[in-house]
Amino acid sequence: MVENIFKPENVCAILVTYNPNISELKDNIKSVINYVDRICLIDNSTDEFLQTDIMNFHSDFNIHVISNKNNLGIAYAQNQGFDWAIEQGYDFFLLLDQDSKIEEDTVEKLLSTHKLLSVQNKKVACVGPLAFDRDKTENSLYNNYGLDDNKVIEVSETLSSGSLISKEAIKEIGNMEEDLFIDLVDYEWCWRAKNKGYSTFIARDVKLAHRLGEGRVGVSRFSIGIPSPIRHYYQFRNTLIMLRRPYVPKDFKVKYAGILPIKFLFFLFFSKPRLLRIKFMIKGVVDGFIGKKGKYS
């Protein structure tokens, strides 16, 4: 046990897993376990051996484990975590993905920033970190928020992993939208929060090692993330669904109305397995236009 560490009361980490690398997952759990009051791990794994290994985390790490025995989507799993944490009396929730690793002062800084904003009468949806690619360097940020001079900045949306959310915000804004299943779940929640008078913030002095998809490919001056083939379905479908919602920012709508055709062509010609990716993209476009939600079927 680490001595003289900052351990805020009433903070529950909500960690969602899906067929993870067990060794990496254990390292990531060790990075957070001493800095929160409890960890609630919700497992969406489909591999029975991994399900068994993760269930043993209950005794290995003294954390609460919920095993779904199937992939029910990140939104559903996060909502399970919220429900359990609220029942147990926790006031703050730290959302984490299985591949996210935090620094020693992450929770302390996020909580301090949240409280400072609250004292300033800000209606805080969540406070998130600057995320960077854990396979590269801390300079490989996922966005340009790091270029801002302010310690805390207000943003339209942020990744769910590494975000600190209060119980009050969940009760006022609502849970994650389960029918989206995975992609844009975090963004939609931030946009819905904004529509209800809440703001999303980034603490620039907090960095989070994170991983997105299966890597990135450089094209001219741009970098395109390479997801697993089935993720194309959710990305295309959910983006088209978001384009029709009035509370979604116009900047997002304009940007992604142009990006989707470019991505379709890029994955059509430059990324394998092409036929499988095409199948999921076309299905996502069709279901996005007709408004079908839920798990791919």
C-alpha positions in Angstrom: 0.0 0.0 0.0 1.3 3.4 -1.0 1.8 5.7 2.0 0.9 9.4 2.2 -1.1 9.4 -0.9 -4.1 11.6 -1.9 -7.2 9.4 -1.6 -10.4 11.5 -1.9 -13.5 10.0 -0.3 -16.6 9.2 -2.3 -14.8 8.8 -5.7 -15.6 5.6 -7.5 -13.7 4.6 -10.7 -16.0 3.0 -13.3 -13.9 0.8 -15.5 -15.4 -0.9 -18.6 -13.6 -3.9 -20.2 -14.0 -5.9 -23.4 -11.7 -8.8 -24.1 -8.7 -6.9 -22.6 -5.0 -7.7 -22.4 -5.0 -9.0 -18.8 -1.5 -7.9 -18.0 -2.0 -4.4 -19.3 -5.3 -4.2 -17.5 -3.7 -5.1 -14.2 -1.1 -2.4 -14.7 -3.8 0.1 -15.4 -5.8 -0.9 -12.3 -2.7 -0.5 -10.2 -2.3 3.0 -11.5 -5.7 4.1 -10.1 -6.7 1.8 -7.2 -4.9 3.8 -4.5 -6.3 7.1 -5.6 -10.1 6.4 -5.5 -12.4 5.0 -2.8 -13.4 2.0 -4.9 -13.3 0.6 -8.4 -16.4 -0.8 -10.1 -15.3 -2.9 -13.1 -18.0 -3.8 -15.6 -16.9 -6.6 -18.0 -18.4 -6.9 -21.5 -16.0 -9.6 -22.5 -17.2 -12.4 -24.8 -14.2 -14.7 -24.1 -15.1 -17.1 -21.3 -11.5 -17.5 -20.1 -11.2 -13.7 -19.8 -14.5 -13.5 -18.0 -13.2 -15.9 -15.4 -9.9 -14.0 -15.0 -11.6 -10.7 -14.6 -14.1 -12.1 -12.1 -11.1 -13.0 -9.9 -10.2 -9.4 -9.8 -12.8 -9.1 -7.1 -10.4 -10.9 -4.7 -7.1 -10.0 -6.4 -7.7 -6.2 -6.1 -10.7 -6.0 -3.8 -12.8 -4.3 -6.5 -16.5 -4.7 -7.4 -16.9 -6.7 -10.6 -20.1 -6.9 -12.7 -19.8 -9.6 -15.5 -22.3 -9.2 -18.3 -21.1 -12.4 -20.1 -21.6 -10.6 -23.3 -20.9 -7.2 -25.0 -23.8 -5.0 -24.1 -22.1 -1.8 -25.2 -20.0 0.8 -23.3 -23.0 3.0 -22.6 -25.0 0.2 -20.9 -21.9 -0.8 -18.9 -21.2 2.7 -17.7 -24.8 3.1 -16.7 -24.5 -0.1 -14.6 -21.5 1.5 -12.9 -23.4 4.7 -12.2 -26.3 2.8 -10.7 -24.1 0.7 -8.5 -21.9 3.6 -7.4 -24.9 5.8 -6.5 -26.5 2.9 -4.5 -23.2 2.7 -2.6 -23.3 6.4 -1.8 -20.4 7.7 -4.0 -20.5 11.3 -5.0 -18.0 11.4 -7.9 -17.3 8.9 -10.8 -14.1 8.6 -12.7 -14.7 6.9 -16.0 -12.0 4.7 -17.4 -11.4 2.5 -20.4 -9.4 -0.7 -20.1 -6.4 0.8 -21.9 -6.3 4.0 -19.9 -3.5 4.6 -17.4 -3.5 7.5 -15.0 -0.8 9.4 -13.2 -0.5 9.7 -9.4 -2.1 13.1 -9.1 -4.8 12.7 -11.8 -7.7 12.2 -9.4 -6.6 14.9 -7.1 -6.3 17.5 -9.9 -9.6 16.6 -11.5 -11.4 16.7 -8.2 -9.8 20.1 -7.3 -10.6 21.5 -10.7 -14.2 20.3 -10.4 -14.6 21.9 -6.9 -13.0 25.1 -8.1 -15.4 25.4 -11.0 -18.3 24.6 -8.7 -17.3 27.4 -6.3 -17.4 29.7 -9.3 -21.0 28.7 -9.8 -20.2 26.8 -13.0 -22.6 23.9 -13.8 -20.1 21.2 -14.4 -21.0 18.3 -16.6 -17.5 16.7 -16.3 -13.8 17.6 -16.1 -11.5 15.6 -18.4 -7.8 15.3 -19.1 -5.7 15.9 -22.1 -5.5 12.5 -23.7 -2.4 11.4 -25.6 -1.5 8.2 -27.5 0.1 5.8 -25.0 2.1 4.1 -27.7 3.8 7.4 -28.8 4.7 10.4 -26.6 2.9 13.0 -24.5 3.2 15.3 -27.4 0.8 13.1 -29.5 -2.4 14.7 -28.2 -5.7 13.7 -29.7 -6.7 17.3 -30.1 -5.1 20.8 -30.0 -6.5 21.7 -26.5 -2.9 21.7 -25.3 -2.2 24.9 -27.3 -4.5 26.9 -25.1 -2.8 29.0 -22.4 -5.4 28.6 -19.8 -5.1 25.9 -17.1 -8.8 25.0 -17.4 -10.7 25.3 -20.7 -14.3 24.8 -21.6 -14.9 22.5 -24.6 -17.9 21.2 -26.5 -17.1 17.5 -25.7 -14.4 15.2 -24.4 -13.6 11.5 -24.2 -15.3 9.7 -21.4 -12.1 7.9 -20.3 -10.4 10.0 -17.6 -13.5 12.2 -17.0 -14.7 13.0 -13.5 -18.5 13.3 -13.2 -20.6 14.2 -10.2 -23.6 12.3 -9.0 -25.6 15.5 -9.3 -24.7 15.9 -13.0 -25.8 12.3 -13.8 -29.1 12.9 -12.1 -29.7 16.2 -13.9 -28.4 15.3 -17.4 -29.2 11.6 -17.4 -27.3 8.4 -18.1 -25.4 7.6 -21.3 -27.5 6.7 -24.3 -27.5 2.9 -24.4 -28.9 2.6 -27.9 -25.8 4.2 -29.4 -23.9 1.2 -28.1 -20.4 2.6 -28.4 -19.2 5.4 -30.7 -20.1 9.1 -29.9 -21.7 8.0 -26.5 -19.4 10.4 -24.6 -19.8 13.2 -27.1 -23.6 12.9 -27.2 -23.7 13.1 -23.4 -21.6 16.3 -23.3 -23.8 17.9 -26.0 -26.9 16.9 -24.1 -25.4 18.4 -21.0 -24.7 21.7 -22.8 -28.3 21.7 -23.9 -29.3 21.5 -20.3 -27.1 24.4 -19.2 -24.0 22.4 -18.2 -20.4 22.8 -19.4 -17.6 20.3 -20.1 -14.1 21.2 -19.1 -10.5 20.0 -19.8 -7.9 20.3 -17.0 -4.7 21.0 -19.1 -2.4 19.9 -16.3 -3.8 16.4 -16.3 -2.7 14.0 -19.0 -4.0 10.5 -19.7 -2.3 7.7 -21.6 -4.9 6.3 -23.9 -5.3 4.2 -27.0 -7.8 4.6 -29.8 -8.5 1.8 -32.3 -5.8 -0.2 -34.1 -3.4 2.7 -34.7 -3.3 5.7 -37.1 -2.2 6.2 -40.7 -0.7 9.5 -42.0 -2.2 10.9 -45.1 -0.5 14.1 -46.3 -0.7 16.5 -43.3 -3.5 14.5 -41.7 -3.8 11.4 -39.5 -6.6 8.9 -39.7 -7.4 6.5 -36.9 -7.8 2.8 -38.0 -10.7 1.2 -36.0 -11.6 -2.5 -36.0 -13.9 -3.2 -39.0 -17.1 -3.4 -37.0 -16.5 0.0 -35.5 -17.1 1.5 -38.9 -20.7 0.5 -38.5 -21.2 2.4 -35.3 -19.1 5.4 -36.4 -21.0 5.9 -39.6 -24.4 5.1 -38.2 -24.1 7.2 -35.0 -22.6 10.1 -36.8 -25.5 10.2 -39.3 -27.9 10.0 -36.3 -26.2 12.9 -34.6 -26.3 15.1 -37.7 -30.1 15.2 -37.3 -30.2 16.2 -33.7 -30.8 19.9 -32.9 -28.6 20.1 -29.8 -25.5 18.7 -31.6 -23.0 21.6 -32.4 -23.1 22.9 -36.0 -19.3 22.7 -36.2 -19.5 18.9 -35.7 -22.2 18.6 -38.3 -20.3 20.6 -40.9 -17.0 18.8 -40.2 -18.3 15.3 -40.2 -20.7 15.8 -43.2 -17.5 16.3 -45.1 -15.3 13.7 -43.3 -17.6 10.7 -43.7 -17.3 10.5 -47.5 -13.5 11.0 -47.2 -13.3 8.2 -44.7 -15.4 5.9 -46.8 -13.1 6.4 -49.8 -10.0 6.0 -47.7 -11.0 2.7 -46.1 -12.4 1.5 -49.4 -9.0 1.9 -51.1 -6.3 1.9 -48.5 -7.2 -0.3 -45.5 -7.6 -4.0 -45.2 -9.8 -6.1 -45.0 -11.5 -3.9 -47.5 -14.6 -6.0 -48.2 -15.4 -6.4 -44.5 -14.9 -2.7 -43.9 -17.1 -1.8 -46.9 -19.8 -4.1 -45.5 -19.9 -2.4 -42.1 -19.7 1.1 -43.5 -22.6 0.6 -45.9 -24.7 -1.1 -43.2 -23.9 1.9 -40.9 -24.9 4.4 -43.6 -28.2 2.6 -44.2 -29.1 2.2 -40.6 -28.0 5.8 -39.9 -30.5 7.1 -42.5 -33.4 5.0 -41.2 -32.5 5.8 -37.6 -31.9 2.2 -36.4 -30.0 2.0 -33.1 -28.8 -0.6 -30.7 -26.3 -3.4 -31.2 -25.3 -4.4 -34.7 -27.4 -7.2 -36.1 
